[in-house]
Amino acid sequence: MKKLRAMLRKIYMLFAGEHERSDYVVQYVKYYWARLFGKKSYVRQSWNGTQKSNSKDVAVFVHFDPNGIIHDFVLHYLVELAKAGRRIVFVTNSPKFPKSERKKLDGLVSSILWRRNKGYDFGAYADGIKSLGDLNQLDSLLICNDSVYGPVFGLKELFKKMPAEQADIWALTDSWDTRYHLQSYFLLFHKNAIRHQFFTKRWQNYVHVHSKSWVIRKHEIGLSMEARKAGLRTRSLYRYRDQLARFIKKVGNASILEDKSLSPAHRNVLTQIFEHAENSAPLNASHFFWDQLLLSGYPFIKREVLQGNPMGLPSLYKWQQLLEEISDYDTELINDHLEEIMRGRFI
């Protein structure tokens, strides 16, 4: 019976499972299946945009919405990218993409790609990059997506903090989960990286494996590993170790956990942070230190934090007050989206 259950589980994981990173057999079966029977591109349809830009600094922006809606918070992000001098390739993985939604992009993007959601964000990044043609003509390339709210600060100054002289590939945040890597929701490649064979090999020969575990291991984590192996310099602007050190300095030692004025939820989160620090175990900085990051000039809030609060962070309801104190960002862009998608929970 145990053998039968194990076999049934393997079959399930092969065709439906996406959540177990350690199930390498399933991942490689899906990889070879994609190599044999997959397509080089999953773009269903494309359109020329009307953005008036010949910039050699490009952004490939990836979008997803179950109904194909381009929400106002996304439009704000695109406007800020354009203000920062980016020529924008808009790629959507949405199952629907009505003409009325495409019209919202008038004047904002240089091209629009509607694709099947194969390979998640990295599959969309790959199709968007392939659509650019000769990459040697570019000065820089940004890949980014709509998994964040913002930017709450202008991006032009942000890009100045990510110069080619200091690194070939920049991210906003990094992670030590599984293995050290740059987080891929905002990755900036400078000339030295774009023209390296590592870059061409990774994107032009991209295999669209529809496995979240594969994408995390081979692309989210693997990209940083391959880049360093190729001799490229990688760096994040808001490093995890710096954020952790800043937090510990701010709150002092673990004696704060004895403070009876703290709510149980607050004490629980602080305990997690101190335990991880003691054990040198990684935390997700964009979740645990969301407010500290904003106060440091970080321009986003991860959507997952506000929509699901998976870490059970206390006082998250103060996000709007904080944003209104430190920036001119229209917080109603976030509220409008949350009101449309949230069910049964108040932030």
One Martini backbone bead per residue (centre of mass of N, CA, C, O) as a GRO file, in nm:
protein
  347
    1MET     BB    1   0.057   0.063  -0.020
    2LYS     BB    2   0.298   0.256   0.001
    3LYS     BB    3   0.389   0.225  -0.294
    4LEU     BB    4   0.126   0.325  -0.419
    5ARG     BB    5   0.127   0.606  -0.290
    6ALA     BB    6   0.399   0.693  -0.407
    7MET     BB    7   0.317   0.666  -0.705
    8LEU     BB    8   0.074   0.861  -0.697
    9ARG     BB    9   0.237   1.105  -0.608
   10LYS     BB   10   0.420   1.119  -0.856
   11ILE     BB   11   0.194   1.162  -1.058
   12TYR     BB   12   0.087   1.419  -0.936
   13MET     BB   13   0.352   1.584  -0.950
   14LEU     BB   14   0.388   1.565  -1.257
   15PHE     BB   15   0.092   1.716  -1.326
   16ALA     BB   16   0.040   1.919  -1.045
   17GLY     BB   17   0.298   1.974  -0.908
   18GLU     BB   18   0.486   2.282  -0.752
   19HIS     BB   19   0.601   2.284  -0.427
   20GLU     BB   20   0.859   2.085  -0.455
   21ARG     BB   21   1.198   2.130  -0.468
   22SER     BB   22   1.308   1.819  -0.416
   23ASP     BB   23   1.155   1.710  -0.684
   24TYR     BB   24   1.361   1.640  -0.938
   25VAL     BB   25   1.227   1.433  -1.119
   26VAL     BB   26   0.987   1.604  -1.202
   27GLN     BB   27   1.143   1.844  -1.314
   28TYR     BB   28   1.301   1.681  -1.539
   29VAL     BB   29   1.060   1.578  -1.689
   30LYS     BB   30   0.952   1.860  -1.762
   31TYR     BB   31   1.202   1.954  -1.911
   32TYR     BB   32   1.214   1.733  -2.138
   33TRP     BB   33   0.934   1.784  -2.238
   34ALA     BB   34   0.987   2.080  -2.323
   35ARG     BB   35   1.218   2.018  -2.523
   36LEU     BB   36   1.046   1.828  -2.712
   37PHE     BB   37   0.732   1.989  -2.700
   38GLY     BB   38   0.797   2.270  -2.686
   39LYS     BB   39   0.826   2.614  -2.708
   40LYS     BB   40   1.002   2.910  -2.771
   41SER     BB   41   0.711   3.046  -2.771
   42TYR     BB   42   0.401   3.197  -2.595
   43VAL     BB   43   0.299   3.393  -2.801
   44ARG     BB   44  -0.010   3.493  -2.926
   45GLN     BB   45   0.020   3.818  -2.922
   46SER     BB   46   0.103   4.134  -3.090
   47TRP     BB   47   0.189   4.486  -3.031
   48ASN     BB   48   0.222   4.805  -3.100
   49GLY     BB   49   0.321   5.077  -2.950
   50THR     BB   50   0.311   5.450  -2.846
   51GLN     BB   51   0.580   5.498  -2.743
   52LYS     BB   52   0.809   5.776  -2.735
   53SER     BB   53   1.089   5.566  -2.776
   54ASN     BB   54   1.468   5.510  -2.812
   55SER     BB   55   1.571   5.376  -2.582
   56LYS     BB   56   1.854   5.185  -2.433
   57ASP     BB   57   1.651   5.165  -2.191
   58VAL     BB   58   1.497   4.872  -2.073
   59ALA     BB   59   1.165   4.731  -1.999
   60VAL     BB   60   1.044   4.424  -1.870
   61PHE     BB   61   0.697   4.382  -1.814
   62VAL     BB   62   0.508   4.184  -1.584
   63HIS     BB   63   0.172   4.046  -1.613
   64PHE     BB   64  -0.117   3.962  -1.389
   65ASP     BB   65  -0.465   3.862  -1.454
   66PRO     BB   66  -0.749   3.672  -1.458
   67ASN     BB   67  -0.898   3.925  -1.640
   68GLY     BB   68  -0.681   4.135  -1.767
   69ILE     BB   69  -0.636   4.361  -1.570
   70ILE     BB   70  -0.524   4.702  -1.557
   71HIS     BB   71  -0.429   4.850  -1.299
   72ASP     BB   72  -0.348   5.151  -1.159
   73PHE     BB   73  -0.083   5.056  -1.020
   74VAL     BB   74   0.046   4.972  -1.289
   75LEU     BB   75   0.035   5.239  -1.441
   76HIS     BB   76   0.216   5.387  -1.246
   77TYR     BB   77   0.468   5.218  -1.292
   78LEU     BB   78   0.494   5.283  -1.595
   79VAL     BB   79   0.523   5.587  -1.568
   80GLU     BB   80   0.787   5.575  -1.396
   81LEU     BB   81   0.958   5.431  -1.605
   82ALA     BB   82   0.932   5.649  -1.823
   83LYS     BB   83   1.049   5.885  -1.653
   84ALA     BB   84   1.329   5.707  -1.629
   85GLY     BB   85   1.383   5.620  -1.949
   86ARG     BB   86   1.197   5.379  -2.036
   87ARG     BB   87   1.156   5.121  -2.248
   88ILE     BB   88   0.849   4.932  -2.296
   89VAL     BB   89   0.776   4.589  -2.230
   90PHE     BB   90   0.462   4.432  -2.240
   91VAL     BB   91   0.378   4.142  -2.037
   92THR     BB   92   0.115   3.896  -2.049
   93ASN     BB   93  -0.034   3.605  -1.857
   94SER     BB   94  -0.318   3.631  -1.919
   95PRO     BB   95  -0.607   3.462  -2.019
   96LYS     BB   96  -0.699   3.757  -2.059
   97PHE     BB   97  -0.721   4.046  -2.320
   98PRO     BB   98  -0.874   4.312  -2.359
   99LYS     BB   99  -0.897   4.589  -2.549
  100SER     BB  100  -0.962   4.788  -2.315
  101GLU     BB  101  -0.686   4.732  -2.175
  102ARG     BB  102  -0.488   4.807  -2.400
  103LYS     BB  103  -0.570   5.110  -2.412
  104LYS     BB  104  -0.421   5.190  -2.141
  105LEU     BB  105  -0.125   5.180  -2.301
  106ASP     BB  106  -0.132   5.438  -2.432
  107GLY     BB  107   0.192   5.586  -2.448
  108LEU     BB  108   0.360   5.371  -2.247
  109VAL     BB  109   0.439   5.155  -2.474
  110SER     BB  110   0.622   4.981  -2.733
  111SER     BB  111   0.507   4.690  -2.643
  112ILE     BB  112   0.287   4.392  -2.682
  113LEU     BB  113   0.242   4.085  -2.489
  114TRP     BB  114   0.054   3.783  -2.536
  115ARG     BB  115   0.056   3.499  -2.317
  116ARG     BB  116   0.117   3.208  -2.202
  117ASN     BB  117   0.147   3.057  -1.874
  118LYS     BB  118   0.468   2.977  -1.926
  119GLY     BB  119   0.705   2.991  -1.670
  120TYR     BB  120   0.608   3.240  -1.578
  121ASP     BB  121   0.797   3.511  -1.540
  122PHE     BB  122   1.044   3.393  -1.692
  123GLY     BB  123   0.897   3.332  -1.952
  124ALA     BB  124   0.822   3.631  -2.002
  125TYR     BB  125   1.101   3.747  -2.006
  126ALA     BB  126   1.205   3.581  -2.245
  127ASP     BB  127   0.997   3.680  -2.458
  128GLY     BB  128   1.065   3.980  -2.424
  129ILE     BB  129   1.368   3.965  -2.497
  130LYS     BB  130   1.338   3.833  -2.780
  131SER     BB  131   1.175   4.087  -2.901
  132LEU     BB  132   1.438   4.290  -2.919
  133GLY     BB  133   1.675   4.145  -3.045
  134ASP     BB  134   1.946   4.335  -3.046
  135LEU     BB  135   2.118   4.364  -2.742
  136ASN     BB  136   2.380   4.538  -2.816
  137GLN     BB  137   2.206   4.819  -2.820
  138LEU     BB  138   2.208   4.818  -2.519
  139ASP     BB  139   2.260   4.958  -2.193
  140SER     BB  140   1.991   4.842  -2.053
  141LEU     BB  141   1.809   4.590  -1.841
  142LEU     BB  142   1.481   4.546  -1.719
  143ILE     BB  143   1.327   4.326  -1.484
  144CYS     BB  144   0.969   4.319  -1.410
  145ASN     BB  145   0.679   4.335  -1.181
  146ASP     BB  146   0.337   4.310  -1.020
  147SER     BB  147   0.429   4.219  -0.704
  148VAL     BB  148   0.398   4.533  -0.653
  149TYR     BB  149   0.379   4.835  -0.483
  150GLY     BB  150   0.436   5.101  -0.701
  151PRO     BB  151   0.625   5.352  -0.677
  152VAL     BB  152   0.686   5.585  -0.402
  153PHE     BB  153   0.934   5.659  -0.570
  154GLY     BB  154   1.148   5.766  -0.778
  155LEU     BB  155   1.353   5.599  -1.029
  156LYS     BB  156   1.589   5.776  -1.118
  157GLU     BB  157   1.748   5.774  -0.847
  158LEU     BB  158   1.772   5.469  -0.821
  159PHE     BB  159   1.950   5.414  -1.076
  160LYS     BB  160   2.194   5.582  -0.966
  161LYS     BB  161   2.245   5.346  -0.736
  162MET     BB  162   2.301   5.141  -1.012
  163PRO     BB  163   2.592   5.114  -1.129
  164ALA     BB  164   2.822   4.976  -1.351
  165GLU     BB  165   3.082   5.021  -1.171
  166GLN     BB  166   2.968   4.816  -0.930
  167ALA     BB  167   2.770   4.648  -1.132
  168ASP     BB  168   2.612   4.426  -1.365
  169ILE     BB  169   2.401   4.328  -1.139
  170TRP     BB  170   2.083   4.433  -1.011
  171ALA     BB  171   1.910   4.461  -0.700
  172LEU     BB  172   1.714   4.533  -0.436
  173THR     BB  173   1.705   4.231  -0.332
  174ASP     BB  174   1.791   3.959  -0.119
  175SER     BB  175   1.872   3.600  -0.067
  176TRP     BB  176   1.922   3.292   0.157
  177ASP     BB  177   1.737   3.099   0.030
  178THR     BB  178   1.913   2.801  -0.002
  179ARG     BB  179   2.058   3.043  -0.178
  180TYR     BB  180   2.224   3.290  -0.283
  181HIS     BB  181   2.019   3.574  -0.414
  182LEU     BB  182   1.854   3.751  -0.639
  183GLN     BB  183   1.570   3.924  -0.677
  184SER     BB  184   1.332   3.913  -0.968
  185TYR     BB  185   1.130   4.177  -0.957
  186PHE     BB  186   1.423   4.352  -0.978
  187LEU     BB  187   1.637   4.356  -1.265
  188LEU     BB  188   1.963   4.485  -1.350
  189PHE     BB  189   2.125   4.516  -1.670
  190HIS     BB  190   2.425   4.565  -1.797
  191LYS     BB  191   2.630   4.552  -2.060
  192ASN     BB  192   2.824   4.331  -1.954
  193ALA     BB  193   2.587   4.126  -1.928
  194ILE     BB  194   2.436   4.138  -2.204
  195ARG     BB  195   2.722   4.061  -2.370
  196HIS     BB  196   2.723   3.798  -2.241
  197GLN     BB  197   2.698   3.458  -2.283
  198PHE     BB  198   2.520   3.406  -2.039
  199PHE     BB  199   2.276   3.570  -2.144
  200THR     BB  200   2.223   3.436  -2.414
  201LYS     BB  201   2.191   3.146  -2.311
  202ARG     BB  202   1.955   3.196  -2.112
  203TRP     BB  203   1.742   3.342  -2.320
  204GLN     BB  204   1.762   3.217  -2.614
  205ASN     BB  205   1.754   2.905  -2.468
  206TYR     BB  206   1.486   2.895  -2.344
  207VAL     BB  207   1.296   2.679  -2.128
  208HIS     BB  208   0.947   2.611  -2.084
  209VAL     BB  209   0.896   2.533  -1.762
  210HIS     BB  210   0.606   2.409  -1.583
  211SER     BB  211   0.773   2.486  -1.287
  212LYS     BB  212   0.817   2.637  -0.997
  213SER     BB  213   1.061   2.485  -0.886
  214TRP     BB  214   1.240   2.528  -1.134
  215VAL     BB  215   1.237   2.835  -1.147
  216ILE     BB  216   1.363   2.882  -0.873
  217ARG     BB  217   1.625   2.709  -0.905
  218LYS     BB  218   1.721   2.796  -1.213
  219HIS     BB  219   1.648   3.118  -1.190
  220GLU     BB  220   1.620   3.268  -0.925
  221ILE     BB  221   1.890   3.124  -0.828
  222GLY     BB  222   2.069   3.048  -1.085
  223LEU     BB  223   2.144   3.325  -1.200
  224SER     BB  224   2.347   3.415  -0.983
  225MET     BB  225   2.537   3.175  -1.005
  226GLU     BB  226   2.611   3.207  -1.309
  227ALA     BB  227   2.716   3.495  -1.302
  228ARG     BB  228   2.952   3.445  -1.107
  229LYS     BB  229   3.085   3.220  -1.274
  230ALA     BB  230   3.124   3.439  -1.520
  231GLY     BB  231   3.234   3.714  -1.357
  232LEU     BB  232   3.000   3.868  -1.245
  233ARG     BB  233   2.856   4.144  -1.088
  234THR     BB  234   2.669   4.131  -0.785
  235ARG     BB  235   2.387   4.332  -0.647
  236SER     BB  236   2.230   4.487  -0.368
  237LEU     BB  237   2.077   4.761  -0.223
  238TYR     BB  238   1.905   4.580   0.000
  239ARG     BB  239   2.049   4.410   0.226
  240TYR     BB  240   1.981   4.176   0.450
  241ARG     BB  241   2.211   4.214   0.658
  242ASP     BB  242   2.154   4.518   0.696
  243GLN     BB  243   1.860   4.496   0.793
  244LEU     BB  244   1.914   4.319   1.038
  245ALA     BB  245   2.117   4.505   1.180
  246ARG     BB  246   1.926   4.748   1.205
  247PHE     BB  247   1.713   4.608   1.374
  248ILE     BB  248   1.887   4.524   1.619
  249LYS     BB  249   1.979   4.812   1.688
  250LYS     BB  250   1.694   4.928   1.740
  251VAL     BB  251   1.584   4.699   1.963
  252GLY     BB  252   1.814   4.531   2.051
  253ASN     BB  253   1.775   4.287   2.250
  254ALA     BB  254   1.582   4.008   2.358
  255SER     BB  255   1.445   4.159   2.607
  256ILE     BB  256   1.191   4.267   2.454
  257LEU     BB  257   1.023   3.995   2.496
  258GLU     BB  258   0.942   4.095   2.804
  259ASP     BB  259   0.739   4.295   2.703
  260LYS     BB  260   0.407   4.338   2.813
  261SER     BB  261   0.307   4.557   2.593
  262LEU     BB  262   0.312   4.346   2.395
  263SER     BB  263   0.183   4.176   2.164
  264PRO     BB  264   0.167   3.853   2.069
  265ALA     BB  265   0.227   3.908   1.769
  266HIS     BB  266   0.478   4.083   1.811
  267ARG     BB  267   0.641   3.874   1.976
  268ASN     BB  268   0.646   3.652   1.759
  269VAL     BB  269   0.807   3.807   1.543
  270LEU     BB  270   1.054   3.876   1.716
  271THR     BB  271   1.129   3.585   1.774
  272GLN     BB  272   1.186   3.500   1.486
  273ILE     BB  273   1.415   3.699   1.432
  274PHE     BB  274   1.606   3.615   1.664
  275GLU     BB  275   1.628   3.316   1.589
  276HIS     BB  276   1.744   3.359   1.306
  277ALA     BB  277   1.991   3.518   1.393
  278GLU     BB  278   2.114   3.299   1.581
  279ASN     BB  279   2.098   3.072   1.327
  280SER     BB  280   2.151   3.199   1.043
  281ALA     BB  281   1.865   3.247   0.924
  282PRO     BB  282   1.646   3.325   0.685
  283LEU     BB  283   1.468   3.607   0.573
  284ASN     BB  284   1.207   3.808   0.450
  285ALA     BB  285   1.261   4.134   0.411
  286SER     BB  286   0.999   4.234   0.251
  287HIS     BB  287   0.834   4.154   0.508
  288PHE     BB  288   0.966   4.205   0.798
  289PHE     BB  289   1.097   4.503   0.667
  290TRP     BB  290   0.894   4.696   0.519
  291ASP     BB  291   0.920   4.968   0.685
  292GLN     BB  292   1.227   4.997   0.693
  293LEU     BB  293   1.264   5.011   0.388
  294LEU     BB  294   1.098   5.265   0.332
  295LEU     BB  295   1.281   5.445   0.525
  296SER     BB  296   1.538   5.376   0.315
  297GLY     BB  297   1.396   5.406   0.001
  298TYR     BB  298   1.220   5.191  -0.066
  299PRO     BB  299   0.959   5.166  -0.337
  300PHE     BB  300   0.806   4.910  -0.197
  301ILE     BB  301   0.527   4.673  -0.175
  302LYS     BB  302   0.438   4.372  -0.125
  303ARG     BB  303   0.150   4.226  -0.206
  304GLU     BB  304   0.155   3.978  -0.012
  305VAL     BB  305   0.154   4.135   0.250
  306LEU     BB  306  -0.135   4.273   0.216
  307GLN     BB  307  -0.308   4.020   0.110
  308GLY     BB  308  -0.185   3.785   0.342
  309ASN     BB  309   0.015   3.793   0.571
  310PRO     BB  310   0.207   3.521   0.616
  311MET     BB  311   0.370   3.629   0.893
  312GLY     BB  312   0.193   3.792   1.094
  313LEU     BB  313   0.205   4.098   1.096
  314PRO     BB  314   0.206   4.367   1.284
  315SER     BB  315   0.062   4.671   1.210
  316LEU     BB  316  -0.013   4.678   0.894
  317TYR     BB  317  -0.235   4.909   0.893
  318LYS     BB  318   0.007   5.143   0.878
  319TRP     BB  319   0.088   5.179   0.577
  320GLN     BB  320  -0.065   5.438   0.493
  321GLN     BB  321   0.053   5.634   0.694
  322LEU     BB  322   0.347   5.600   0.611
  323LEU     BB  323   0.326   5.682   0.312
  324GLU     BB  324   0.206   5.971   0.370
  325GLU     BB  325   0.471   6.065   0.526
  326ILE     BB  326   0.708   5.984   0.284
  327SER     BB  327   0.498   6.036   0.040
  328ASP     BB  328   0.303   6.100  -0.278
  329TYR     BB  329   0.154   5.851  -0.287
  330ASP     BB  330  -0.138   5.694  -0.401
  331THR     BB  331  -0.311   5.488  -0.185
  332GLU     BB  332  -0.569   5.426  -0.360
  333LEU     BB  333  -0.438   5.221  -0.550
  334ILE     BB  334  -0.436   5.002  -0.332
  335ASN     BB  335  -0.721   5.005  -0.218
  336ASP     BB  336  -0.871   4.941  -0.481
  337HIS     BB  337  -0.743   4.664  -0.521
  338LEU     BB  338  -0.815   4.532  -0.250
  339GLU     BB  339  -1.127   4.569  -0.276
  340GLU     BB  340  -1.145   4.381  -0.532
  341ILE     BB  341  -0.980   4.105  -0.415
  342MET     BB  342  -1.085   4.092  -0.134
  343ARG     BB  343  -1.183   3.838   0.120
  344GLY     BB  344  -1.266   3.845   0.461
  345ARG     BB  345  -1.043   4.088   0.502
  346PHE     BB  346  -0.873   4.313   0.719
  347ILE     BB  347  -0.591   4.538   0.735
   0.00000   0.00000   0.00000
